[in-house]
Amino acid sequence: MGIDIGGTNTALGVVDRNGNVLVKDSIPTPTHGNISQFIDDMSVSIRELTNSLRLLNPEIEILGLGIGAPNANYYTGTIEHAPNLSFKGVIPLVKLLETNFPELKAIAITNDANAAAIGEMIYGGAKGMKNFVVYTLGTGVGSGIVVNGDLVYGHDGFAGECGHMTIVADGRLCGCGAKGHLEAYCSAPGMKRTALELIAKYNASTSLLAGKSFNDLDSKMIFEAAEKGDKVAIEVFELTGKWLGMGLANTIHHLSPEAIFLFGGPTAAGNYIFRPTIENMETHLLPIFKNKVKILPSQLKQGDAAIVGASALVHKELEKHLN
Amino acid sequence: MGIDIGGTNTALGVVDRNGNVLVKDSIPTPTHGNISQFIDDMSVSIRELTNSLRLLNPEIEILGLGIGAPNANYYTGTIEHAPNLSFKGVIPLVKLLETNFPELKAIAITNDANAAAIGEMIYGGAKGMKNFVVYTLGTGVGSGIVVNGDLVYGHDGFAGECGHMTIVADGRLCGCGAKGHLEAYCSAPGMKRTALELIAKYNASTSLLAGKSFNDLDSKMIFEAAEKGDKVAIEVFELTGKWLGMGLANTIHHLSPEAIFLFGGPTAAGNYIFRPTIENMETHLLPIFKNKVKILPSQLKQGDAAIVGASALVHKELEKHLN
């Protein structure tokens, strides 16, 4: 079973060995900070999903729970000081769920981008790859890094925060408080910021985006405007690709991966985002890396990807116990 | 035995289990591109060093050869298109040496910065650490990355080129042909470039560095001028630290290491370089990483470090065969 804990909702689903979601449910992520209530709500949903499947086939076995959550620490099984969740401090989520589900073979947690990377490896485009990276572009920019077939957690469990590498010295304010991070440029809100800067720069009252407020604008609108030939929208993608290409090149110089997968809403724009990203990335690379590293769209289905990715964590845990 | 192949000389030395160099030799690295001559010269030196030790103690056994060289590929045992060496194309160095020394338990090659990282792990400050990074500052900027106790080679053997991450978009020309790479700012030649820029900016005819030509200047002179209170020299270190701090923060966001070790000539300047580097690094970090990652000078003795680091590769290989 995969569980994706988001700021507003928590999605739960039973996933088969091929990455198909058999049944799913969604419960509100509490805003009251009461963790024991949340564990109870999740436990009810987990049992209901299990029972509904067993009515269809009594032989179905739930192997474990894989959980994706912001600020999740794989090593300790905790969620630590997550700014977008109402729970304060360090929450021992894995331990609390183990108390309710002692019969399960594995319960593990990691952050959403790491879950996406494991999902890509178990069910998606990274099957058979030993060294690859996933970048998730959305409200923020996250990443999951796989080296020698294993996710990189680093010394303390928090590795894979490529979205917070500095792309522009003393640049835009990032949500984390630092300046010039990739996330401030290449997340969906970052693309909105770029659109506004360009409208201001060109005094572009005839742009299709000029009638939208900052709060109304989203990355899908920018894509639609680009498809209609809007110059501002097209330049938003060119600049986003310039910054993202720099970021990907930095990641390649660190890790020399076989491929980098791009996941999330803005990637739906296809070559509007992929072409400038790849072109700019190549200009930043050492000759030994040029025309060698594949930049690919994620093969996980957008809608269920978070659940599917989180569920893959269970398979990864069981593999580890086998070794 | 550790062997360090440099552009001008090749240093060879027998290293004991504690990282002491027992005997060493140096031969010129050929400029004629004749690899079989070079293999012969190295083989003579290896046998002479072995024999000289056996005169002192007939029980001494050479376990293997660890080689550090530019553009070395650990996976294939080759040196590939090294711009600073006279050998063209792909040189199967490990295979050639294995033919001459079939009795040895391990012969392996990697690049100089990876050798420094393994040296730090086997003999130096990283003993017992599972996740750390070594940055080597010299003619270039190299790096060796250790994750879960193993060196990261990536998909093709070339991981750990942190010196080529982009620090300034469209910035200074790097030796590799790209623009704005860390190496163009934080290598010893990069520091000279900064010194010249500052002298030009301030019209600083009274600087202690203003009487030196670009070709005469070196990073030691900049350090000595800084110690005498020279404002240009001090600002060179401040700016170098600003750029290096950005680079280290990017590495931390990727890998969350326990420590990053700095190795090489410019690190002799101590706090002139460490203080601004650490200060600037901290400003770029996510809160979860702040005041957590140690930035330390390498514990390998400067003079013999390349030989000692390369020799450590043999121990790492033998460990692997045990598992």
Interface residues (C-beta under 8 A of the other chain):
Chain A: N71 E80 H81 K130 N131 S143 I145 V147 N148 D150 V152 Y153 G154 H155 D156 G157 F158 A159 G160 E161 C162 G163 H164 M165 T166 I167 V168 A169 C176 G177 A178 K179 G180 H181 K242 M246 A249 N250 T251 H253 H254 L255 S256 P257 E258 T283 H284 L285 L286 P287 I288 F289 K292 V293
Chain B: N71 E80 H81 K130 N131 S143 I145 V147 N148 D150 V152 Y153 G154 H155 D156 G157 F158 A159 G160 E161 C162 G163 H164 M165 T166 I167 V168 A169 C176 G177 A178 K179 G180 H181 K242 M246 A249 N250 T251 H253 H254 L255 S256 P257 E258 T283 H284 L285 L286 P287 I288 F289 K292 V293
